[in-house]
């Protein structure tokens, strides 16, 4: 039985300066390795979809593709980190959930809601997700081999495993993950206008492999390294369009490398992180005619930072980030951008009062210079912690928003079209809330927040005559309408979050971990434009999960209820329901010290629903599996 984390003692690294939750002034959720492996799920997206304020708009489920939204943000406005290093893809935010680590390698996941551009730069608008792996964490671990394998109906296999070896100054880790199936079968349909939609399978084949190592060169000097590959081949029919010609398939390959050197003394820490990511994407709209798009994006990132403990009440940290991103594409063209940013942050403690102030400047060839401040406050009174924060966030357009279809000739009406003249998004966010720590195991929280944004980027239906003579926008048909990337002048999002967390060990063999949350969101834009993504988030979100350990038995359940604006795509006879509720469950039994068998059911009540119009989510799936865990 793995001990549960005590909620009031968790130290957060995503705030750059390590602080306990009640000292951060922020609304934060932490998922530990036990929850990650026991929540009934099939992918990273399904694990985090029950976190307060966070919404996953999944296409097809099972980790095929899931857009991450937080506090009503768009899917491009959430920053994803692995061991503190940015993973967001320069091609498109649709790939931001593609994690190059297996679930068994993860030590914990930290989710920090609200802006963090003053700490991490662009993209940290709705919040930050930081995945901390066991090899890169500062904690020691037992030598362990774990593996999980399951068979599902409809036919599919799923497997996840990790090896951790530690001896004196050396750590070594291996991880793998597979998820493969023919998917669900959708039969041929004939519409009222006699259009025939052909049958297809929602197949997917997902593979992840990684190797990592860490070595203490000296007592105060540590070297860590990771290299990982992630490959995905899947049906993408109706993922991006509602065209009757859509028979899309997509193949995405990612190579991720990260090298970190850290020197730690009694009152300081200095580190250098170097990361390289290469992503290859082949998208085939239809095999019936030439429609293949190939993209290769690269992202090279260097981070330098120093943390200094002045005394028990004052900590300072500063850093520099330098990165280069590029793309080669037959659809979007060849482009490259350079970025440099620098920040300084101070955390101060005065008896029960904690405050942190961050200041950051960023220069990017895309948006030139931007300044981002952030202020966080917290005050502890008995078991209550009052918190407030305010900050600015920015986001630059990705290569899809700037250049999609720009290289195509005689572009078909209704297609998405990039805009090279897009300005950077700018947002100011404020929030206030309180946490009640009823005990070391129980936390209740409430937060109200507001975000005012300018120049938000979205695709808006626009006539060719209004697009004008913007350079590099491709060859358009006269009088045709396209979904053209624009800066929407002013957008406001207001919201409320309420959550409860429980993590308690009753004794050596019995434990309970649970959470329940509700999020209310409202987004309006000044021009009342009908766009694709800005207001696509749910208005009401209710979610929760619970993990019970009762002797040799384990039981876990999760629930998600979503209410949003319904939509219809008559061209493919598809509907996005305005409300749905999905339950997942898992029951397991410990056979002996090392082996456990389980049964898992996703979408227990076989609810028919969609997150993205046109892309149906899976019905009921049954998994029978076994896991092994050897520790030394």
Secondary structure, 3 states (H helix, E strand, C coil): CCCCCCHHHCEECCCCCCEEHHHHCCCEEEEEHHHHHHCCCCCHHHHHCCCCCEEEEECCCCCCCEEEEECCCCCCCEEEEECCEECCCCCCHHHCCCCCCCHHHEEEEEEEECCCHHHHCCCCCCEEEEEEECCCCCCCCCCEEEEEEEEEECCEEEEEEEEEEEECCEEEEEEEEEEEECCCEECCEECCCCCEECCEECCEEEEEEEEEEEEEEECCEEEEEEEEEEEEEEECCCCCCCCCCCCCEEEEEEEEEEEEEEEECCCEEEEEEEEEEEEEEEEECCCCCCCEEEEEEEEEEEEEEEEEEEECCEEEEEEEEEEEEEEEECCCCCEEEEEEEEEEEEEEEECCEEEEEEEEEEEECCCEEEEEEEEEEEEEECCEEEEEEEEEEEECCCHHHHHCCCCCCCECCCCEECCCCCCCEEEEEEEEEEEEECCCCEEEEEEEEEEEEEEEEEEEEEEHHHHCCCCCCCCECCCCEEEEEEEEEEEEEEEEEEEEEEEEECCCCEEEEEEEEEEEEEEEECCCCCECCCCCCCCEEEEEEEEEEECCEEEEEEEEEEECCCEEEHHHCEEECCEEEEEEEEEEEECCCCEEEEEEEECCCCCCCEEECCEECCCCEEEEEEEEEEEC
